[in-house]
Amino acid sequence: MANIVAIVGRPNVGKSTLFNRLTESRKAIVDDFSGVTRDRHYEMAEWIGKKFTVIDTGGFVHGSDDVFEEAIRKQVHIAIEEASVILFMVDVTTGITDLDDEIADLLRRTSKPVYVVANKVDHAKRTHESAEFYAFGLGEVYNISSITGSGTGELLDDVVSHFPEEKEEEEISLPKLAIVGRPNVGKSSLTNALLGKERNIVTDIAGTTRDSIRIHYNQFGNEFLLIDTAGLRRKTKVNEDIEFYSVMRTIKALEDSDVVILMLDANDGIESQDINIFHLAEKNKKGVVIVVNKWDTIEKDHKTTKEFETRIREKISPFTDVPIIFTSVTEKQRIYRVVEKAMEVYANKTKKIPTSKLNDTMLEIIQHYPPPAIKGKYIKVKYITQLAGRSPMFAFFCNLPQYIKEPYKRFIENKLREHFDFTGVPIQIFFRQK
């Protein structure tokens, strides 16, 4: 189950700075202007061994001031509904504004844990000023400075206390496939086409999450759980901000699955949102199959497919060893090919390579192309083994692991892919001290 932490608040209180601090990245753009965030809005974070996803809600606001505030209100509604924990950010230097009051009003009605985070508390004098935020009636006020990071530790300790202890692998050991993509690329149609009309084969396991429906699929010798994210936007009081919603859904489905089927629309090509989803899957070490749908609507000649493929691979590099399938769900073109490929990727993800075979193959390659010597020191790789894990991980034992550089790791990864077929699966490579 995905743990989601949403940061809400009016523009320019420092949501993106906190987001960057929690995720240890510089993903969100930070500036002194109000409403800058328009870019990447979600990222993995970890605190005392618990992993969670942080969402920066500022990012989905468009338009001028009045439209702005309306959009923020929507964000807060959606965050309240989707997130496991909500961080409500306010700014000590400006005190309570009307917009803050309005957001607080919404947050008081939720049963989810809400933390009031007073930002820009850079020195002792401001600690006293933050006391006015108790007026929201939302409990404890956490004083932090998201630029220097002071106070964020105590906040995170309390935030992660709401997350369940990570349970070991569930009893259902069937492969889990999630179909993800932007709205309207044909996710539901693919699900329906795969299930066909023989609905009796389908049993809906009401899933662990209240929103991804797990469908038990067992046809043509393939058995797996299909996690369907499509058609699940509950119509609530909110008039949903569709993109934000689909991102939330996608993250949940993605963290729940083994193989991610990323659907694109052939007319749009691969867009930044798709690339974000792809990298999130890669970061979570999930298998990936890319499906280009609505291929029947494209004017083609003999080169179109090749060009389209090349363009996608350029955009998603460096991890380009991914199957790409061109389908038309309405015409039922190549839809079972998608299932076959996804199952192959799953097999690659769970594949264990015998240590002897691994050493015979890889040590010979390393002998022919050893890591470059640094300061006259030669790096000798003695032994290789595959580590136990949910995705392929390899440990290379050598005398000077600290001297191995990124390009050499990539070379090794390519050789592993070449010899052992890990299509569609991210590989992790570690160099360790012998």
C-alpha angles and dihedrals in degrees: 000000000000118000108214125192115192123198111209133176141109121299121289101017092118103267094142093047090054090045090054090047094051095045093039090230140108092227100124116065113241124203140146093248120097116254102012097141109102101132142069108358110179135051140159120261134180133204126178090344097309117116124211141161120247119208123199104207097190086077099078100054118113136174136030130322101287095041085045097062092045089054093049089053089054090050091054091050092051093044090051090053100043109029127085093213130018125210111200108201124205132173120240093202093062101031122207117345129188091256090053089052091051093050090047088052091057093044094052089064096058126089091210119105110270123192121198106218116194107203131199093038092148100155141021097266091063092052088072092046091057090065091086090072090072083078089079089072091225097122129240119026115218114211112212141156107215092194095057095025096231113154096015092107095062090045093052093046089060095040096055092047086079094058118093118243108266108262121216120254111312122248092252101085095177115124112264117219121189123197108211137168143115119308115284101018091118105268095141092044090054091050091049093044092051093048091045118187095305092099092165090078089060122087116178108219100202093235133236088254120058092234116038106077111213113214119196106223121193115165139123092011094304120114123182145126114263112208107207118202095171126101092015103114103127110217103234133161086286120090089222126239091227100204094051091048095051091049090055091048093047094052091052095048092044095053089048098054141073099211125030119210103203111200122204131185111241090217094057100036118206113333132194092262090056091049090052091052091047093052091046089055090047091049091050088050095241126153113252134208118180116213120192105203132194089038089150090068094061125094103235142188128178093283101046097090094047093049093047091050093049091050092052093047091051091054096048099041140161090042098051102142091105130126114244118198126189112214144165109208095190091052090042089235116166095335094136088050085066091058093046092050092046090052091048089052090049090052089051091049093054096037118128118203118209110250094230093054091045093052095044093053102037101038090056091052091047090050090056094042108026122183110274114268116249122208089347093304118128121215114221120194108208107177142002131206138171114240122223111255146116093273132030112289125171130193119206112196114211142151100252110026093163090069096058109108131207097257091057091050088053091050090053091047091052091050091050089051092047095053104032106029110237095170112172096007129106112232125210119209124193128187111206137186111263 
